[in-house]
């Protein structure tokens, strides 16, 4: 297991990363964010982007 690491400390988008090896050989990455609004805003942008893409395909 790698030690947790803080990225962008003190800046918008501050996040920690931690890898935990699983019993099946997978190593999932966990990324908790210091500010939930960063995740919420990114999800909104992504939804808008997908909506624009699907509307064009009609």
FENNORBEL-V958436 format. One record per residue. RES is the residue in one letter. PHI is phi in whole degrees, 0 to 359 (999 if undefined). Layout:
# FENNORBEL-V958436
<<RES	PHI> <RES	PHI>>
This chain:
# FENNORBEL-V958436
<<X	999> <X	278> <X	293> <X	301> <X	226> <X	262> <X	253> <X	58> <X	303> <X	79> <X	242> <X	301> <X	89> <X	305> <X	212> <X	255> <X	231> <X	211> <X	251> <X	237> <X	296> <X	264> <X	287> <X	267> <X	95> <X	279> <X	232> <X	291> <X	253> <X	253> <X	229> <X	282> <X	259> <X	291> <X	234> <X	299> <X	299> <X	297> <X	292> <X	299> <X	294> <X	295> <X	294> <X	296> <X	298> <X	294> <X	298> <X	297> <X	297> <X	295> <X	297> <X	298> <X	294> <X	286> <X	293> <X	290> <X	282> <X	287>>
